[in-house]
Amino acid sequence: MTWQVWLSLDPEEARSNVLKLYKIWARRLPWIVRRFDIPKTHQQVRQKLREEFLANKDVTDIRVMDMLVIRGHILLQEVNEVWLQKGHLMRIYKDSWEPKPKTFVKKFVAGIND
């Protein structure tokens, strides 16, 4: 897959580049789900894609938007070339790291033997 990155001159062009990247990712989702055998439905994967893009909706600096678009293209290339593994993609669904239990009872329930 070849792609060309142009640096945006104005906010409208940057927004256009973001939308193009979103459409490219949306078109590749069915292949990604099949290729990596992701245990999520197509709707769940599409919703996660939308969440990832909306997480940066408040970015207004054109340079930052261009950097995020370039990173999105690089990640897409890594997925297309299968340089990433299933675990890397599933890490996206991990919301947060759970803190380790501190008390004896919590350690016992979690099965930690210190």
One Martini backbone bead per residue (centre of mass of N, CA, C, O) as a GRO file, in nm:
protein
  114
    1MET     BB    1   0.095   0.037   0.024
    2THR     BB    2   0.038   0.363  -0.080
    3TRP     BB    3   0.136   0.689   0.046
    4GLN     BB    4   0.066   1.042   0.085
    5VAL     BB    5   0.206   1.321   0.250
    6TRP     BB    6   0.053   1.621   0.338
    7LEU     BB    7   0.086   1.929   0.440
    8SER     BB    8  -0.104   2.142   0.596
    9LEU     BB    9  -0.242   2.479   0.548
   10ASP     BB   10  -0.529   2.416   0.675
   11PRO     BB   11  -0.794   2.304   0.861
   12GLU     BB   12  -0.954   2.177   0.624
   13GLU     BB   13  -0.725   1.993   0.522
   14ALA     BB   14  -0.682   1.840   0.783
   15ARG     BB   15  -0.969   1.728   0.802
   16SER     BB   16  -0.958   1.577   0.534
   17ASN     BB   17  -0.726   1.384   0.617
   18VAL     BB   18  -0.879   1.251   0.849
   19LEU     BB   19  -1.117   1.141   0.682
   20LYS     BB   20  -0.948   0.966   0.493
   21LEU     BB   21  -0.830   0.785   0.712
   22TYR     BB   22  -1.097   0.678   0.821
   23LYS     BB   23  -1.190   0.543   0.554
   24ILE     BB   24  -0.955   0.350   0.527
   25TRP     BB   25  -1.000   0.200   0.794
   26ALA     BB   26  -1.297   0.117   0.738
   27ARG     BB   27  -1.223  -0.062   0.485
   28ARG     BB   28  -1.013  -0.258   0.655
   29LEU     BB   29  -1.167  -0.400   0.890
   30PRO     BB   30  -1.260  -0.676   0.776
   31TRP     BB   31  -0.971  -0.779   0.726
   32ILE     BB   32  -0.862  -0.749   1.013
   33VAL     BB   33  -1.061  -0.940   1.153
   34ARG     BB   34  -0.986  -1.190   0.983
   35ARG     BB   35  -0.669  -1.199   0.999
   36PHE     BB   36  -0.662  -1.168   1.338
   37ASP     BB   37  -0.899  -1.293   1.488
   38ILE     BB   38  -1.114  -1.106   1.618
   39PRO     BB   39  -1.332  -1.116   1.915
   40LYS     BB   40  -1.516  -0.918   1.732
   41THR     BB   41  -1.731  -0.724   1.603
   42HIS     BB   42  -1.771  -0.505   1.356
   43GLN     BB   43  -1.916  -0.293   1.532
   44GLN     BB   44  -1.704  -0.280   1.761
   45VAL     BB   45  -1.466  -0.192   1.583
   46ARG     BB   46  -1.595   0.064   1.469
   47GLN     BB   47  -1.639   0.199   1.746
   48LYS     BB   48  -1.337   0.209   1.824
   49LEU     BB   49  -1.248   0.382   1.591
   50ARG     BB   50  -1.422   0.623   1.665
   51GLU     BB   51  -1.302   0.668   1.948
   52GLU     BB   52  -1.009   0.723   1.856
   53PHE     BB   53  -1.083   0.977   1.688
   54LEU     BB   54  -1.249   1.133   1.917
   55ALA     BB   55  -1.009   1.174   2.119
   56ASN     BB   56  -0.896   1.413   1.893
   57LYS     BB   57  -1.118   1.648   1.838
   58ASP     BB   58  -0.964   1.903   1.999
   59VAL     BB   59  -0.765   1.938   1.785
   60THR     BB   60  -0.611   2.245   1.627
   61ASP     BB   61  -0.334   2.181   1.546
   62ILE     BB   62  -0.197   2.117   1.246
   63ARG     BB   63   0.063   1.965   1.325
   64VAL     BB   64  -0.076   1.754   1.504
   65MET     BB   65  -0.268   1.643   1.294
   66ASP     BB   66  -0.047   1.547   1.098
   67MET     BB   67   0.090   1.355   1.297
   68LEU     BB   68  -0.158   1.171   1.343
   69VAL     BB   69  -0.191   1.088   1.047
   70ILE     BB   70   0.085   0.960   1.012
   71ARG     BB   71   0.050   0.751   1.240
   72GLY     BB   72  -0.198   0.617   1.107
   73HIS     BB   73  -0.047   0.523   0.851
   74ILE     BB   74   0.168   0.354   0.992
   75LEU     BB   75  -0.026   0.159   1.134
   76LEU     BB   76  -0.163   0.059   0.877
   77GLN     BB   77   0.092  -0.061   0.752
   78GLU     BB   78   0.151  -0.262   0.982
   79VAL     BB   79  -0.112  -0.417   0.942
   80ASN     BB   80  -0.089  -0.488   0.635
   81GLU     BB   81   0.209  -0.630   0.683
   82VAL     BB   82   0.204  -0.791   0.956
   83TRP     BB   83   0.379  -0.660   1.205
   84LEU     BB   84   0.148  -0.711   1.371
   85GLN     BB   85  -0.025  -0.846   1.633
   86LYS     BB   86  -0.298  -0.937   1.800
   87GLY     BB   87  -0.208  -0.817   2.076
   88HIS     BB   88  -0.172  -0.526   1.976
   89LEU     BB   89  -0.475  -0.485   1.898
   90MET     BB   90  -0.604  -0.572   2.180
   91ARG     BB   91  -0.486  -0.334   2.351
   92ILE     BB   92  -0.710  -0.127   2.275
   93TYR     BB   93  -0.932  -0.270   2.476
   94LYS     BB   94  -0.765  -0.170   2.709
   95ASP     BB   95  -0.849   0.068   2.926
   96SER     BB   96  -0.690  -0.032   3.195
   97TRP     BB   97  -0.496  -0.062   3.465
   98GLU     BB   98  -0.482  -0.272   3.721
   99PRO     BB   99  -0.440  -0.269   4.037
  100LYS     BB  100  -0.269  -0.394   4.277
  101PRO     BB  101  -0.302  -0.571   4.543
  102LYS     BB  102  -0.249  -0.494   4.900
  103THR     BB  103  -0.408  -0.683   5.055
  104PHE     BB  104  -0.449  -0.995   5.167
  105VAL     BB  105  -0.736  -1.052   5.063
  106LYS     BB  106  -0.696  -0.951   4.772
  107LYS     BB  107  -0.464  -1.147   4.708
  108PHE     BB  108  -0.620  -1.407   4.764
  109VAL     BB  109  -0.846  -1.363   4.551
  110ALA     BB  110  -0.630  -1.327   4.308
  111GLY     BB  111  -0.383  -1.546   4.363
  112ILE     BB  112  -0.157  -1.417   4.532
  113ASN     BB  113   0.182  -1.537   4.637
  114ASP     BB  114   0.386  -1.358   4.883
   0.00000   0.00000   0.00000
